[in-house]
Amino acid sequence: MIALGGLQIAHPVLNASGTLDALSAHAVLGDASLGCAAHVTKTITPLAREGNPAPRITEISCGLLNSIGLPGPGIDRFCAEVLPATAAIVDVPIVVSIGGFSIDDYALLADRLSPCPAAAAIELNLSCPNVKTGCLAIGSDVGETEAVTAAVRARFARPLFVKLAPGLADLASIARAAVAGGADALTLTNTARGMAMHRGTGEPLLGARTGGVSGPALRPQALAAVDAARAAVDIAIVGVGGIETADDARDYLAAGATAVAVGTAIFPDPGAPRRIAAGLVTP
Ligand SMILES: Cc1cc2nc3c(=O)[nH]c(=O)nc-3n(C[C@H](O)[C@H](O)[C@H](O)COP(=O)(O)O)c2cc1C
């Protein structure tokens, strides 16, 4: 067993938020968690959201560009329907990713999740590049990062992860602020802001113009973020970004990550988390 910021997990491979819908995976593949040691949910927001205009996702060289925009049912339906349905089919701890547009939003989300034992941990998404306010703006500011983490810490007693963006000007200070606010672990990183153009029309390929880069294109940035955070803080770190193989995962562990999360690699290969976890135990 591994202690990941107080969360006991069987091995160091998780899914990245927003890349594995347990209910669909269960329905289509008969396998809700794809062998991950903990299941990380899609980021949930206080109110229901439609998300961004289509197209929301496109392939780029060495990865994906997405601008999903946090669609979801809102926290009340999540707690009443989605979380219990997920808990019924997922046999590993559930990490609920939360996102908001103000510190009060995050406090409300923590208040709602605190009485739900199925929420084994919370991951604060302070890094979504695809919404105009909150999230990334909060996680780019030292004082706001500490304040939002402390607000959730005061309301939620179980493990608390804070997910940050790549390419922050002063990641070390933001990481220390999360620790000062009471974070048990950092998740590094979310996608990096990017853009792709249609060569025929010269228009952006995504409906929201810009999106977030994931997959191998992100790996060097995310790896550097893990390295920088490890030098700054001593809490657990989940390394995320372009992990496709056990060797990719080993790079993150060597840089100081405690565990890793797999996202984009799941889309072409739902067997990826299980294969990577197996590869980590057999060199
Ligand atoms: C389609 C898609 C949806 C995502 N949704 C979320 C989300 O809701 N919350 C979040 O924190 N990160 C979200 N992410 C970012 C991933 O969790 C992860 O940080 C990022 O994709 C880098 O990992 P990867 O290169 O293995 O995909 C999303 C990524 C993709 C590709």
The ligand as an ORCA input file, in Angstrom:
! r2SCAN-3c Opt
* xyz 0 1
  C     -10.790     15.737    -22.397
  C     -10.107     16.194    -21.144
  C     -10.867     16.645    -20.069
  C     -10.253     17.083    -18.905
  N     -11.013     17.487    -17.851
  C     -10.409     17.863    -16.684
  C     -11.186     18.224    -15.546
  O     -12.409     18.211    -15.555
  N     -10.513     18.592    -14.420
  C      -9.137     18.610    -14.330
  O      -8.582     18.937    -13.277
  N      -8.379     18.246    -15.414
  C      -8.988     17.875    -16.558
  N      -8.225     17.495    -17.629
  C      -6.760     17.490    -17.499
  C      -6.244     16.100    -17.097
  O      -6.746     15.709    -15.850
  C      -4.695     16.083    -17.058
  O      -4.254     16.978    -16.061
  C      -4.079     16.495    -18.403
  O      -4.826     15.979    -19.482
  C      -2.639     16.006    -18.515
  O      -2.551     14.606    -18.464
  P      -2.479     13.682    -19.808
  O      -1.420     14.294    -20.680
  O      -2.142     12.305    -19.302
  O      -3.817     13.751    -20.436
  C      -8.825     17.056    -18.806
  C      -8.083     16.604    -19.890
  C      -8.682     16.185    -21.056
  C      -7.833     15.680    -22.188
*
